[in-house]
Amino acid sequence: MSVAQNRERSDNEKARMVTPELPKRAGRRPAASAAGSGAREEIETVARQQFAELGYERVSVRGVAREAGVDPKLIHHYFGGKESLFAAVVELPLTPGDVIDELRAPSAESLGLRFARIVVRMQSNPLSRMTMLGVIRAATSQPLAADRIRAILTTRLLIPVARELHLDQPDLRAALVGSQVVGLLMARYVVKLPALARASDDEIVELLGASLDAVLGVAITPQAESS
């Protein structure tokens, strides 16, 4: 090997020693059109959790997208924006029909007691509790959230139940039941009043049931009514 070739080889080796290798560029996140079939469900799960933990104001479309591992454009594609996303994820895991069926089932328990059992069971479920807490917190500052909780608790759930059970003043009674549902949720899981935080579900059901019986104004169970 010639002197010139040796010098060129030595120069090349020195260059490799002083020039760091550039890291390989990470691949881009898949575009919205390439998102997996579970992307929408993941967005809803993340959004529900963030609305519950952070409140409406502090949640952003970009933050939800980042946590869900999707492009923000996919959220706009599925939901249209933050307000529509909020409205989409705030739903209760039961329908008026579910509640009515349970209340009309033959039972020796009072109507209020059975209603209380449904309420406490719903609030004890982490997913339903997280959803309700998110919308209640948001309702303090967002008209849309306030509209949403009215729709969920009264228009879609409590008023239909009260009317189906043929209660007098169904709208007022439904609103009073709603106030107890929201109040219990906030006092037990947000303010965490010591007595409520320590109490078992059964203890709360028993006392709340007596209160709901008074609000509903019904002392006769459907079973007794039909006999």
Long-range contacts (C-beta under 8 A, 24 or more apart in sequence): 29-69, 29-70, 29-71, 30-71, 31-71, 31-73, 32-70, 32-71, 32-73, 32-74, 32-77, 35-70, 35-71, 35-74, 39-68, 39-70, 39-74, 40-78, 42-68, 42-69, 42-70, 43-68, 43-70, 43-74, 43-75, 43-78, 43-79, 43-85, 44-88, 44-89, 47-85, 47-86, 47-89, 48-89, 48-90, 48-127, 48-130, 48-131, 48-134, 49-130, 51-86, 51-89, 51-90, 51-134, 51-135, 51-138, 52-130, 52-131, 52-133, 52-134, 52-137, 53-130, 53-134, 55-134, 55-137, 55-138, 55-141, 56-86, 56-134, 56-137, 56-138, 56-141, 56-142, 56-145, 57-138, 57-141, 57-142, 59-86, 61-85, 83-144, 86-138, 86-144, 86-145, 86-148, 87-144, 87-148, 89-131, 90-131, 90-134, 90-135, 90-145, 90-148, 90-149, 90-152, 91-131, 91-152, 92-122, 92-128, 92-131, 92-132, 92-152, 92-157, 93-122, 93-125, 93-127, 93-128, 94-118, 94-122, 94-157, 95-157, 96-156, 96-157, 96-160, 96-161, 96-164, 99-157, 99-161, 100-160, 100-161, 100-164, 100-165, 103-161, 103-165, 103-222, 104-165, 104-222, 105-222, 106-222, 106-223, 107-221, 107-222, 107-223, 108-221, 108-223, 109-209, 109-221, 110-209, 110-213, 110-218, 110-219, 110-221, 111-165, 111-212, 111-213, 111-216, 111-218, 111-221, 111-222, 112-208, 112-209, 112-210, 112-211, 112-212, 112-213, 112-214, 112-215, 112-216, 112-218, 113-205, 113-206, 113-209, 113-210, 113-212, 113-213, 114-209, 115-177, 115-209, 115-212, 115-216, 116-204, 116-205, 116-206, 116-208, 116-209, 116-211, 116-212, 117-205, 117-209, 119-180, 119-181, 119-184, 119-208, 120-184, 120-201, 120-204, 120-205, 120-208, 121-201, 123-181, 123-184, 123-185, 123-188, 123-189, 124-201, 129-185, 129-189, 132-185, 133-185, 133-189, 133-190, 136-182, 136-185, 136-186, 149-182, 153-178, 153-181, 153-182, 154-178, 162-216, 165-216, 165-218, 165-222, 167-216, 167-217, 167-218, 168-217, 173-215, 173-216, 173-217, 176-215, 177-212, 177-215, 177-216, 180-208, 180-211, 180-212, 180-215, 184-208
